[in-house]
Amino acid sequence: MPDALLHLHSSREALMEATATFIAARMRASAPDRPFTLALSGGSTPAMLYRLLGTAAYDDLPWDRVHLFWGDERYVPPTDEASNTRLVHATLLDARPLPNAQVHPIPTGHGDPTQDAAQYEATLRTFFSDEGPTFDLALQGLGSDGHTASLFPDDHALCELERWALPIDAPAYMDPRLRITLTFPLLNRSRATLVLVAGASKRDILHTLLYGTAEERAPYPAAHLQAHDGVHWFADHEAHPPAHPTRT
Ligand code: 6PG
């Protein structure tokens, strides 16, 4: 990936500090007269980041105009341990409560993911049009299989050109399997995207995504992320060993 914007950090803690600093800079630089729209990823990696953003060090950010969205959701109740909504409440919003009007979780209450995905799309369409930029920042995770959000290899959702949110039946190795995900037509119009990668389990996939040929990268959904101001890859040294290891 010749134009990859790569930010490497020696530890998970340093990685999360740098990621929070990047997000803060994007918020501060955004137009003060409109919402700052942030799409959050789920999984385990961002928990430390969300806790950090809930600390006093980040009180001075323009939280009164920050709107939170989710890039994907497991199709479980918001109180379920597997819920990405629960994750964000437990790690960020409990410490930094925002008005409900600024927090836009993906609904999972209809018992029908197709209907809930359509409802979320309607919410998204009150913020974004079919033209121009969408999220100010899309925070994405990376699975060791190259998935991002809940866009998995070989899934029909990768070819979606119209809808912004889709129900997903994730591969059998994922649990839970039933999910809702945002799609590339929406995600790839973000002003900026940050892919947060930590841990040795991501080393192989990250190396392929950053240094593989176009043909080697093609099967992996994360390889197809785009953003107006670029896709920033933030990784710790476990996921991306330093080019020149420092002499110990
Ligand atoms: C999810 C996430 C997903 C996640 C990756 C990485 O709902 O699971 O949105 O895309 O970011 O699976 O997960 P980890 O951070 O747990 O490795």
Residues whose N, C-alpha, C, O or C-beta is under 5 A from the ligand:
A	BS01	6PG	S41 G42 G43 S44 T45 P46 D72 G141 L142 G143 H147 T148 A149 S150
